[in-house]
Amino acid sequence: MNPFKFYLVTDTHYFEPSLGCSGEAYEDYMKNEMYCLAESSDIVKATFKKIAEDREIGTVILPGDLSKDGEKESHKSFVKELRKLKDAGKKVFVITAGHDYNDSPRGYNGKDYIPVEGTTLDELYDLYYEFGYSEALSVDRQTLSYVAEVSDGVRMLAFNCDSTRESKGQIDERLQNWAKEQIDRAKADNCFIFAICHYPIIPSVPVFDLVGDAHIKNWRQVASFLADNGVNLAFTGHMHIQSINEFYSESGNKFVDICTSCLVGSPAKYRKITLEDEKTVKVETVPVPEFRSDTNSLSTQRFFDLRAETSAVNRINRALAGDGLPKKIARKIFNNKTLGQLGRMLCIKVDKSLKDKKFTTFAGEIARDIFLGDQPYTKGTPEYDAVARVFRRFNPIIKKVEKKLTKDGITPNLSEMILNTIGNNKGWSDNNATVSLK
C-alpha cells in the first residue's frame, strides 16, 4: 500500500446557536459540562477552515457524536460545514453515535429549556449519505455500520456501535459476522483494513475499565476478534481523551486503539494520521485553532482547560451533595482544605511544593491532565507520591473493595489502576507517536 494521510476529528458536538444558548438555564447546565456549547459552531468552523487549507491531506474521518444532542437544525448546519470540506476537495467519512439522534433535544433561553425538533435514527442515513454511505462497499443497515475504500488499497471498517439505546456500546456477534465477511473480502482484494468506532475498544486509561460506558462491552473479546482477523488498528472517540493503547490477543496478535479528544472541549485536539505502510502508523496531535467566540481574554488552550477544571470540581461537588453527615464532612474537606491540611489529617507526608494547594485545585488539574494524555504524575513526582501514600494508608479497605469489583474472574488492582491513570507509564506518548502494528 502507498502511504495514506487523513485528519481524524471526533466528538464535534455541534450545536446550532440560533436554538438558544444563553441565560440562567444554560449557565446552570454548563456548570457540569466539560465541552463548550455556545462556542461549538465557531470551533468547528475554524477547525474545518484550517483543514480545508491543507492541500496535502485529502481525507477527513469523523467517528461520531457529530451533534450536541440530535437537534435537527444542528445536523443541518453541520452538514453545511461538511460540504464546505467537500467543496475544498476533501473526501469526508463519518459515523453517527448516541448524541446524534434524540426525540426531545433542547435549546436554552433565559430560565427555561426550550424543546426543539429532534432527529430519529432512521433519518441519519439520509442526512449523512454523501459522507461515507454513498461510497460504501457494504452497509449494515441495522446499525448503520459500513465499509469503504478510503484510498487505493486501504479500506475502513466503520462500526456504528451506538445505533440504538439497546445496543449502546456493542459490537455483537451478528455485527462481528458481518465484519468478518468485509475483512475477508478486503484480504482477498489485497487491501489493508483498519476500523473506526465511536466507543474506545480498549479502555483509554486503566480506571476506565471499571466504567461500563467508557469502552466497548466485552472489549477483550472484540479486540481479540479484530486482531486475530488481521485488523490491528482502530480510531475511536467518545471519552473525550487523548490516548494510544495496545492489547494482545491470546494468540499473540496486536491491536492498537487510538482515541482522540472532543474537538470542542479540553483538551480540544484532533489528529493528523499517516498510515505509512501495513506495519506503521504515525500520529500527530493538532490543537484547535483560534476561533471567533469570546474567550474572556484567555488563550485558546487556557479557555478550554479552565472549563475542564471547573466542571470536574462541580461534578465532584454534585456527587457529594446531600444532607447526610458523611457527605457534609466530605464536601467541607474537599472545598476548604489544602493538601497539606489533608495530609496532616491522614498522617500522610505531602511534599512542600503541594502543601498550600487547595484540594479542589488539585482535583481539577488531575482531571484536566487525564484527558490531555501523557499524564505527568509519574513515579517520583510529588503528586504521584502523595496519591500512592493514600493508597498505602487505606490498603485494607481498598482490598475489600477490589474483591467486590471482581468480574469474570479478574480482580482489579485499584492502586495500580489509579496511579497508571494519573501518570503515563506506557513508554510512549498519547499525543505524538509512531506506532508499530506488528
KAVEN-V518881 format. One record per run of one state. SS is the DSSP state (hx for helix, st for strand, lp for the rest). FROM is the first residue (numbers start at 1). LEN is the number of residues. If there is no record, write none. Layout:
ss-><SS | SS>
from-><FROM | FROM>
len-><LEN | LEN>
//
This chain:
ss-><lp | st | lp | st | lp | st | lp | hx | lp | st | lp | hx | lp | st | lp | hx | lp | st | lp | st | lp | hx | lp | st | lp | hx | lp | st | lp | st | lp | st | lp | st | lp | hx | lp | hx | st | lp | st | lp | st | lp | hx | lp | st | lp | hx | lp | hx | lp | hx | lp | st | lp | st | lp | st | lp | st | lp | st | lp | st | lp | st | lp | hx | lp | hx | lp | st | hx | lp | st | hx | lp | st | lp | hx | lp | hx | lp | st | lp | st | lp | hx | st | lp | st | lp>
from-><1 | 4 | 9 | 10 | 11 | 14 | 15 | 17 | 20 | 21 | 23 | 24 | 31 | 35 | 36 | 40 | 53 | 59 | 64 | 67 | 68 | 72 | 88 | 91 | 96 | 98 | 101 | 102 | 103 | 106 | 110 | 112 | 116 | 119 | 120 | 121 | 128 | 133 | 136 | 141 | 145 | 152 | 154 | 160 | 173 | 189 | 192 | 198 | 206 | 211 | 212 | 215 | 219 | 229 | 233 | 237 | 243 | 249 | 254 | 260 | 262 | 263 | 265 | 266 | 269 | 276 | 280 | 288 | 300 | 320 | 325 | 337 | 338 | 339 | 347 | 358 | 359 | 373 | 376 | 377 | 382 | 394 | 395 | 405 | 407 | 408 | 410 | 411 | 414 | 423 | 424 | 433 | 437>
len-><3 | 5 | 1 | 1 | 3 | 1 | 2 | 3 | 1 | 2 | 1 | 7 | 4 | 1 | 4 | 13 | 6 | 5 | 3 | 1 | 4 | 16 | 3 | 5 | 2 | 3 | 1 | 1 | 3 | 4 | 2 | 4 | 3 | 1 | 1 | 7 | 5 | 3 | 5 | 4 | 7 | 2 | 6 | 13 | 16 | 3 | 6 | 8 | 5 | 1 | 3 | 4 | 10 | 4 | 4 | 6 | 6 | 5 | 6 | 2 | 1 | 2 | 1 | 3 | 7 | 4 | 8 | 12 | 20 | 5 | 12 | 1 | 1 | 8 | 11 | 1 | 14 | 3 | 1 | 5 | 12 | 1 | 10 | 2 | 1 | 2 | 1 | 3 | 9 | 1 | 9 | 4 | 2>
//
